[in-house]
Amino acid sequence: MDAMKLVVVGAAGRMGRALIKTVTETYGAVVSDAIEHPGSPVIGVDAGVLAGIGELGVPVTDDPLTAFAAADGVLDFTTPAATIVFAEYAAQARIVHVIGTTGCSPEDEAAIDAAARHAVVVKSGNMSLGVNLLAGLARQAAAALDIDFDIEILEMHHRHKVDAPSGTALLLGEAVAEGRGVGLAQSSVRVRDGHTGPRQPGSIGFATLRGGSVVGEHSVILAGEGERIELTHRAENRDIFARGGVKAALWARGKKPGRYTMADVLGLND
């Protein structure tokens, strides 16, 4: 089978550059196009030069429609507004759409669901293989322990992070809620301030920290009487997200249209 032709959108961003580098290092995948918004100063710059790995012969363009029509998949770690547009284009082209974008609204998610009727969509709040394994372990722990164990999710990111809780924290929250057989929306506590009263049994708490250049740290804490279990993942660089995204694209090639997660990619849903 020929190498999978992948389009990197948001090519000039930190994740975009990491994705370009990772694709070139991955057997069975090539960067076919790199996309930036109209008017970007990097339009015309070689994608490899942009990523610091030397020329690839792939100039950055602002024409996603043409790029998607000639590709097998798209790697998208951009913004919700951009992702919705790319989802429509990917559906029209019937290609794989790997989405690492966070902060999507329910309306955004509905649009992605609609696109997944025609495209293979892999979306996750975190593309790291380790984080998704953590989610699986957290789901198992929540299912095994009774309601006497309080669940808290603690996360920290760099000062530039714009959404809270992070997509990863919500991914972990969904995992423990599923393990408990409850809905996250009905069980989560996002804010504590002032005289809150005692903690409600069965609630799933979130604590958000922001500062410095932290790539991402997440812990699921299960606190019982006299004992505490902590499951933690620390991201040391963004390459782990890029590797997960490229792995997801290669896994998705040839799959039936639909919406998948990294748990599917890792075989955790088998």
C-alpha positions in Angstrom: 0.0 0.0 0.0 1.2 3.5 -0.8 2.2 5.8 2.0 -0.7 7.6 3.5 -0.9 11.2 2.3 -1.6 13.5 5.3 -2.5 17.1 5.4 -1.4 19.1 8.4 -3.7 22.1 9.2 -2.5 24.9 11.4 1.0 24.1 10.1 2.7 27.2 11.7 1.5 26.4 15.2 3.5 24.4 17.8 1.4 21.3 17.2 1.4 21.8 13.4 5.2 21.9 13.3 5.4 18.8 15.6 3.0 17.0 13.3 5.0 17.7 10.2 8.1 16.4 11.9 6.4 13.3 13.2 4.8 12.4 9.9 8.2 12.6 8.1 9.6 10.3 10.7 6.8 7.7 10.5 7.0 4.8 8.1 3.9 4.6 5.8 3.0 8.3 6.0 4.0 11.5 4.1 3.1 15.1 4.4 1.1 15.9 1.2 0.1 19.4 2.1 0.4 22.0 4.9 -2.3 24.5 5.5 -2.4 28.0 7.1 -5.0 30.7 7.1 -5.1 33.3 4.3 -2.7 36.1 4.9 -0.4 34.0 7.1 3.2 35.1 6.7 4.3 31.5 6.2 2.3 30.9 3.0 4.7 29.6 0.4 7.3 28.5 3.0 8.4 24.9 2.7 6.7 22.8 5.4 9.9 21.1 6.3 11.7 24.3 6.7 8.9 25.6 8.9 9.3 22.5 11.1 13.0 22.8 11.2 13.8 19.5 9.4 14.9 20.8 6.0 13.0 21.1 2.7 10.2 18.6 1.9 9.1 20.2 -1.3 5.7 20.9 0.2 4.9 24.7 0.3 2.4 25.9 2.9 -0.9 26.9 1.2 -4.2 28.4 2.2 -6.3 26.1 0.0 -7.6 23.2 2.1 -10.3 22.1 -0.4 -7.7 21.3 -3.1 -5.4 19.7 -0.5 -8.1 17.5 1.0 -9.2 16.3 -2.4 -5.8 14.8 -3.1 -5.1 13.4 0.4 -5.9 10.3 2.5 -6.3 12.1 5.8 -6.0 15.4 7.7 -4.3 16.0 11.1 -6.2 18.8 12.9 -5.1 20.3 16.2 -6.6 23.8 15.6 -9.6 25.7 17.1 -13.2 24.6 17.3 -14.3 27.1 14.6 -11.6 25.9 12.2 -12.2 22.2 13.0 -15.9 22.5 12.1 -15.0 23.8 8.6 -12.3 21.2 8.2 -14.8 18.5 9.2 -17.1 19.5 6.4 -14.3 19.5 3.9 -13.1 16.1 5.1 -16.6 14.7 4.8 -16.8 16.0 1.2 -13.5 14.4 0.4 -14.4 11.1 2.3 -11.0 11.1 4.0 -9.8 10.4 7.6 -10.1 13.4 9.9 -8.0 13.1 13.1 -9.1 15.8 15.6 -7.1 16.8 18.6 -8.9 20.1 19.0 -10.3 20.8 22.4 -12.9 23.2 23.7 -15.7 22.1 21.3 -19.2 23.1 22.3 -22.2 20.6 22.1 -23.1 22.3 18.8 -19.6 21.7 17.5 -19.7 18.1 18.5 -23.0 17.7 16.7 -21.5 19.1 13.5 -18.6 16.6 13.9 -21.1 13.8 14.3 -22.8 14.8 11.1 -19.4 14.8 9.2 -18.7 11.4 10.6 -21.5 9.9 8.5 -19.2 10.4 5.5 -15.7 10.5 6.9 -13.7 8.4 9.4 -13.3 10.7 12.4 -10.9 10.0 15.3 -11.4 12.6 18.0 -9.9 12.7 21.5 -9.4 15.3 24.2 -5.8 14.0 24.2 -4.0 12.0 21.5 -1.3 10.7 23.9 -1.2 6.9 24.1 -0.3 7.2 27.7 -3.2 9.5 28.6 -5.6 7.2 26.9 -4.2 4.2 28.8 -4.6 6.3 32.0 -8.3 6.8 31.1 -8.8 3.1 30.7 -7.1 2.4 34.1 -9.2 5.2 35.7 -12.4 3.7 34.3 -11.5 0.3 35.8 -10.6 1.8 39.2 -13.8 3.8 39.4 -15.8 0.6 38.5 -14.0 -1.5 41.1 -14.2 1.0 44.0 -17.5 1.9 45.7 -18.9 5.4 46.2 -17.0 5.8 49.5 -14.0 6.6 47.3 -14.2 10.3 46.3 -12.9 11.1 42.8 -11.0 14.3 42.0 -9.3 15.2 38.7 -6.4 17.6 39.0 -4.8 19.2 35.9 -2.1 21.8 35.1 -1.2 23.4 31.8 0.9 26.3 30.6 -0.3 29.9 31.0 -1.6 30.2 27.4 -4.2 27.4 27.7 -7.6 28.9 27.0 -10.1 26.2 27.9 -10.8 24.8 31.4 -11.2 22.1 32.4 -8.9 20.8 29.7 -10.1 18.3 27.1 -7.9 15.7 28.8 -9.4 16.4 32.2 -12.9 16.0 30.7 -11.7 12.8 28.9 -10.7 11.4 32.3 -13.9 12.6 33.9 -16.0 10.8 31.3 -13.9 7.7 31.9 -14.5 7.6 35.6 -18.2 8.5 35.2 -18.6 5.6 32.8 -16.9 3.3 35.3 -19.4 4.4 37.9 -22.3 4.2 35.5 -23.3 7.8 35.9 -23.4 10.9 33.7 -20.6 13.3 34.0 -22.7 16.4 33.5 -24.9 15.4 36.5 -22.0 14.4 38.7 -19.2 16.9 38.0 -18.2 19.8 40.3 -16.2 22.4 38.4 -16.0 25.2 40.9 -15.6 25.5 44.7 -15.7 28.9 46.2 -16.9 30.2 49.6 -19.0 28.1 52.0 -19.7 25.1 49.9 -20.8 22.6 52.6 -19.5 19.0 52.7 -18.6 17.2 49.6 -21.5 15.4 48.0 -21.2 11.6 47.8 -20.6 10.4 44.2 -19.5 13.8 42.9 -16.5 14.0 40.5 -14.4 17.1 41.3 -12.2 19.1 38.9 -9.3 21.3 39.9 -7.5 23.4 37.3 -4.1 24.9 37.5 -2.4 27.2 35.0 1.1 28.6 34.8 4.5 28.6 33.2 5.3 26.3 30.3 3.8 23.1 31.6 2.8 20.9 28.6 0.3 19.0 30.6 -0.1 17.1 33.9 -3.2 15.1 34.9 -4.0 13.1 38.0 -7.1 11.0 38.9 -7.3 10.8 42.6 -9.5 8.2 44.4 -9.6 9.1 48.0 -11.1 6.7 50.6 -11.0 6.5 54.3 -7.4 5.9 55.3 -6.1 5.3 51.8 -5.7 7.2 48.5 -5.0 6.0 45.0 -3.4 8.5 42.5 -3.1 7.8 38.8 -0.9 10.4 37.1 0.4 11.2 33.6 2.9 13.9 32.8 3.5 15.1 29.3 7.1 16.3 28.8 6.8 17.5 25.2 4.2 17.8 22.4 5.7 15.1 20.3 3.6 12.5 22.2 0.4 14.1 20.9 1.8 14.2 17.4 2.8 10.5 17.5 -0.6 9.6 18.8 -2.3 11.6 16.1 -0.3 10.0 13.3 -0.9 6.5 14.8 -4.6 7.3 14.8 -4.6 8.3 11.1 -2.8 5.1 10.1 -5.2 3.0 12.1 -8.2 4.8 10.6 -7.2 4.3 7.0 -9.7 1.9 5.4 -12.2 2.0 8.3 -15.9 2.6 7.7 -17.1 6.1 8.2 -18.0 6.9 11.8 -16.7 8.5 14.9 -13.9 6.8 16.8 -11.7 7.6 19.8 -8.1 6.8 20.8 -9.5 3.9 23.0 -10.6 2.3 19.6 -7.1 3.0 18.2 -5.5 1.3 21.2 -8.0 -1.6 21.2 -9.3 -0.7 24.6 -12.9 -1.0 23.4 -12.5 -4.5 22.0 
